[in-house]
Amino acid sequence: MRDERILGVIPARLGSERLPRKPLHPLAGRPLLEWVWRRVSSFNLFAHVVIATDSAEIVAASERWGARAVLTSPDHESGTSRIGEVVARPEYGGYDVVVNVQGDEPFVEEAHAAAAAGQVLQGFDIGTVAAPVGTLEAWRDPAVVKVVRRVDGSALYFSRSPIPHVRDGEPTAADLESDVFLRHIGIYAYAPAVLERWLALPATPLEAVERLEQLRALAAGLTVGVGVVATAEGGVDTLADAERAERRIVTNQHGDSA
């Protein structure tokens, strides 16, 4: 049974530096964004799912595969602000929680979205998700965002640097599978009023240095609850990522038909 309190929004920007026209990049005969929408729409978590985009081409494509899509301003600097425009519309008002599911995550799991929403329902201003970082390579990789938490489970800091730092060496294999060494999964949940407050905040130096928009909310004192899940799937940022995702989709399809 779907939860009528929760709206799912998928931000999709046509421009991409590393993978041109990323939302419409084909994977096994369908655009990447369609795979994401089909998966997210299957979740019982959401009352409704809507795509928020800067492209009339994406709106037209979305309508062909049966998705709801809203054409937003091309001037948004982040998916968060694009979602804010959608949530401000009367037809998308009245929800207790809004969940931002990235448009380049074709293997996103319902448990991850539910964990993020659950943080808000438990009382944190914002909810998100993390998983054990797993490997030294990922811990060192600046493309993998790390998060450390307070005792209550809320975020203390997000960084592209390998945190927490181990003074006397490097983390062990056991460390890297623990809930101390975590990689952030880019799903966010918030009440509409908190989203509005976040978007009204001025930019901060830390946000500019790390290129992480969640640091704006954290620096302003908003609490970010971090649910810990077992595993994290990588998104599609490059052609190599797209090729790996396509191979997995094809393998899954063959498995389903076997």
N, C-alpha and C positions, 0 to 999 in steps of 0.2 A: 504494500500500500504506500502510495507516495505521500511525502511529508509536505503538506500545504503551506508550511512556514518558510520553505527554503527555495530560493531561486538560483539556478545555475546560469552563469554568463561566461561565454567563451569569447575573449577579445581576439580579433584577427586583423592584423595590419598587412596590407599587400606588399609593402616594401620590406626588403630584408637584405642586409649586407652580405651575409655568408651564403644564403641560399635564395636566389632571386625568385620572387613571386611564391614564397614558401607556402602559404595556405592552399594554393591551387596546384602545388607540385604533385604529380601523379604517383600513387603507390598502388601497385596491383590493380590498376584500372579505375581507381577513384582518387580524388584530391585528398591530400593530407587532412585538410579541415573536415572533410566529410567523414573520414574514419574517426576523428576525434568526436564529432557531433553524434555519430551513431553510437559510439560507446557511452558517452555521457548521457545521452537520451535514454539509454537502457537502464540507468540507475534508478532505483526506487526512491532515492534520497530527495530528488528534486520534483517540485510541483510542476515547474516549467523550465525549459532550457532555451536560451536565446543567444544568438551570435551578435557581437557588437563589432562593427567593422568600419573602416574608412573608405571602402571600395564598393562602388555600384556593381562592379563585376562580381565581387564576392556575394553581394546581396542576391543578384540574379542566379548565380550558381547554387546558393543555399536554397533558394526557393524551388529549384529544379529537383533537389533531393528531399524536399519536404520540411526544411528547417525554417524556424523563425529567425529573421535577421533584421537588424536595425542599422541604418546608415548614420554614422556619427560624424562629427567634425574631423577634418583631416589634421587638425592642429594639436591633437592630444600628444603629450610627450610619453605617456605610459599607458599600459592596458588598464591600470587602476583608474585613471582619469576618464578613459573611454567608457568603462563600466559605470562610473559616476554619472555620466550623461544619460545612460540608459535607465538607471535606477531613478533618476529624477523625473522620468516620464510617468504620467498618471497610470498608464496601463501596467507599469511594472512596480507600482507602489504597493504597500501593504504587506510586504514580506518581513519576517523577523530576521532572517539571515540571508545574505547574498554570498555565493561562493564563486570565486574567480578560478576557472579551470583553463590552463594555458592551451592555446590553439595548436600547439606543436607537440602534444602529448597523446599519441594514438593508443598508448597502453595504460593510460591512467586508470587507477583502481577505485572502485566505489568506496572501499574501506578508507582510502586516503582522503577523499572528499568528505566522507562522514566524520573522520577524525578531526579535520579542520573545522567543520561546522560545530562539532561537539565542544570544541574549546570555547566558542562564543556562547553556546547554550549553557556552559558551565560558569560563565561570568567574565572571561577575558574579553578585552576590547576587540582583539583580532585573533583569528585562529589560523594556524598553518601546520605543516607536517615536516618531519625529518626522519631519516633512517640512518643506521650505522654506516659510516663512510666506507668501511670494508677493506680498502687497500691503501697502501702508502702512496701509490700514484694518484689516486683520487684525492687523498688528503693534501698532497702538494699542489694539485692542479688548480690554478686560479679560476678556471671555468666552472669548477665545482664549488658552490657556496657552502661554507660551513656555518654551524650555529652552535653556541654554547648556551646552556640554560641555567636559570635560577633553581633553587631548591623546590619552588612551587611549580616548576615546569614551564615557566614563562621564559622568553628569550632574554638573555643577558647581552648578547652581541652576535651579529652576522658578519662574516668576512670571507673574502677570497683567499686570504692567507691561511696557512695550515694551523688552525687553532683547535683545541688548546695546545700551546707549545709545551713540548717535553724538555725540561731543562737538561736532563742528563742523558739524552740520546733521542730515540725515536719511539713512537708507540708500538707496542707488540701487536701480534695478530689478534690476541684477545681484546686488547684495548680498542682496536679498529672495528670490532664487532659489538662494542658496548654502547650504552646510551650516553657516554661522555664524548665520544668522537662521532659527531653527527654531520651528515650532509643535508642541506635544506632541499625540500621538494617544493616547487613553486606553485602551491595551491594556497589561496588566501580565502578566509571567510570573515565577514564583518556584518554587524547590524547597519542598516542604511544610514543612521545618524552618525555612526563612527566613521563610515566611509566618507561622508560629507565633511566631517571634522578633519580627517587625514588630508583630503584634497585642498582644504583651506590653509594648511600649514605651509610656511615658507621653506624653501630648500635649505639644506644644511651642508656644512663643509664635509662631514663624514660621508654623507650620501654622494657628494660629488667625487670624493676620493675613491671610494669603493665601487661606485656606480651600482649601488643597491638602494632602490627606492624605499624599502622597508626600514632603513635606518632613519628616515625622516620621521616616521611614526614613533619609532623607539626613542629617538632623541627628545621628542616632545612629551614623553611620559606615558604614551599609550601602551597598554600591556598586550603582549603577543604570546598567546598560549601555543606551545609546540607539542603536538601529539607525535609520539614515536611509533613508527610502524616498522615492519621487519625488513622490507626491501624497498629500493627506489629504482624506478625505470628512468632511463635517460630520454630526453626529448629529442626532437629533430631540429638541428641547427645547421648542419652541413650536408653536402651531397653524400658523404660517407655515412652519416646518420640515416639519411633517407634510404640508402641502399640496404643497410642493416634492417631497418624497419620493414622494408618491403619483403625481404627474405623471411622475416618472422611472420608477417601477415600471410604470405603464401604457405609457409609451413603449417600455420594454424588452420588455414582453410583446408589443406589436404588432410590434416588430422581430423577435422570435423566431418569430412566426407568419407573417411575410412570406415 
